[in-house]
Amino acid sequence: MEFPKHRILKTSSGKIVIGGKNAEQNEELVNAFIGKNVVILHTEMEGSPFCVIFNEGEADKQDVKEAAIFCARYSKDWRNNRNDVEVHIFSGKNVHKTEEMKIGTFGVRKFRKIIIKKEEIKRFSK
């Protein structure tokens, strides 16, 4: 699977993180991974890239942290508030979509939260 127009991050351990730039790209990305055992991230607030840790094997805690910072950095929450950002982390197995949901919107049954501090996002942005 290739996502040439999406944002890409390579974590310090070499995992690839793919992030959407808009609702259409988020739709394409998440649809490719619904039902799969991959880590997906999105901020608590609307207007965030969905980010997928595209991995061979398990993503470790550091991979997830780096992906969460990447996700927060490109969110409207960060752009508009320049403050800490809450990121939700979940598996593709917990994602669902109904016909009523607009493009780029998905439901998540189970997730965990991580708070990304503004200092972490600022360091990433440099």
C-alpha positions as CSV (number, residue, x, y, z in Angstrom):
1,M,0.0,0.0,0.0
2,E,1.2,3.4,-0.9
3,F,0.1,6.8,0.2
4,P,2.3,9.2,-1.8
5,K,0.4,12.4,-1.0
6,H,0.1,11.8,2.8
7,R,2.4,13.1,5.5
8,I,5.1,10.5,6.4
9,L,7.2,10.2,9.6
10,K,9.9,7.6,10.3
11,T,10.2,6.9,14.0
12,S,13.5,6.6,15.7
13,S,13.2,2.8,15.5
14,G,12.4,2.9,11.8
15,K,8.6,2.5,11.9
16,I,6.7,4.4,9.2
17,V,3.8,6.6,10.3
18,I,1.3,7.8,7.6
19,G,-0.9,10.8,8.3
20,G,-3.7,12.3,6.3
21,K,-3.7,16.0,5.2
22,N,-7.5,16.3,4.8
23,A,-10.8,14.5,5.2
24,E,-10.4,12.6,1.9
25,Q,-7.0,11.4,2.8
26,N,-8.1,10.4,6.3
27,E,-11.0,8.4,4.7
28,E,-8.6,6.6,2.3
29,L,-6.1,5.9,5.0
30,V,-8.4,4.6,7.7
31,N,-10.5,2.6,5.2
32,A,-7.3,0.7,4.3
33,F,-6.8,-0.3,7.9
34,I,-10.3,-0.8,9.4
35,G,-10.4,-4.2,11.1
36,K,-6.7,-4.7,11.1
37,N,-4.3,-5.0,14.0
38,V,-2.5,-1.7,13.5
39,V,-2.1,1.4,15.8
40,I,-4.2,4.4,14.7
41,L,-4.1,7.8,16.3
42,H,-6.3,10.9,16.2
43,T,-6.7,13.9,18.5
44,E,-9.7,14.3,20.7
45,M,-10.8,17.3,18.7
46,E,-12.0,17.4,15.2
47,G,-9.6,18.5,12.5
48,S,-6.8,16.1,13.0
49,P,-4.9,13.8,10.7
50,F,-5.6,10.1,11.3
51,C,-2.1,8.6,11.7
52,V,-1.3,4.9,11.2
53,I,1.8,3.2,12.4
54,F,2.5,1.1,9.4
55,N,4.6,-1.6,10.9
56,E,6.1,-5.0,10.5
57,G,5.7,-6.3,14.1
58,E,4.5,-4.4,17.1
59,A,4.9,-0.7,17.7
60,D,6.6,0.0,21.0
61,K,5.9,2.8,23.5
62,Q,8.4,5.1,21.9
63,D,6.9,4.6,18.4
64,V,3.5,5.4,19.7
65,K,4.7,8.5,21.5
66,E,6.5,9.8,18.4
67,A,3.4,9.1,16.3
68,A,1.2,10.9,18.8
69,I,3.4,14.0,18.7
70,F,3.3,13.9,14.9
71,C,-0.5,13.6,15.0
72,A,-0.8,16.5,17.5
73,R,1.6,18.7,15.5
74,Y,-0.6,18.7,12.4
75,S,-4.0,19.0,14.2
76,K,-6.3,22.0,14.2
77,D,-6.2,21.8,18.0
78,W,-2.5,22.6,18.0
79,R,-2.8,25.2,15.2
80,N,-5.6,27.1,16.9
81,N,-4.6,26.8,20.6
82,R,-0.8,26.1,20.8
83,N,-1.4,24.2,24.0
84,D,-1.2,20.5,25.2
85,V,-3.1,18.2,22.8
86,E,-5.0,15.0,23.8
87,V,-4.4,12.2,21.3
88,H,-6.5,9.0,21.2
89,I,-4.8,5.7,20.4
90,F,-6.7,2.7,19.1
91,S,-6.5,-0.4,16.9
92,G,-7.9,-0.6,13.5
93,K,-10.0,-3.5,14.9
94,N,-11.9,-0.9,17.0
95,V,-12.8,1.4,14.1
96,H,-16.2,1.5,12.4
97,K,-18.0,3.6,9.8
98,T,-21.7,4.0,9.1
99,E,-23.3,5.5,6.1
100,E,-24.4,8.6,8.1
101,M,-20.9,9.6,8.9
102,K,-19.3,12.3,6.8
103,I,-16.1,11.8,4.9
104,G,-13.1,11.5,7.2
105,T,-15.2,10.7,10.2
106,F,-15.1,7.3,12.0
107,G,-16.4,5.8,15.2
108,V,-14.0,4.1,17.7
109,R,-15.2,1.6,20.2
110,K,-12.2,1.5,22.5
111,F,-9.2,3.8,22.9
112,R,-6.7,5.1,25.3
113,K,-5.5,8.7,25.8
114,I,-2.2,10.4,25.8
115,I,-1.5,14.0,26.5
116,I,1.1,15.6,24.3
117,K,2.7,18.6,26.0
118,K,3.2,21.7,24.0
119,E,7.0,21.6,24.6
120,E,7.1,18.2,22.9
121,I,5.3,19.5,19.8
122,K,7.5,22.6,19.7
123,R,10.6,20.3,19.7
124,F,9.1,18.2,16.9
125,S,8.4,21.3,14.8
126,K,12.0,22.4,14.7
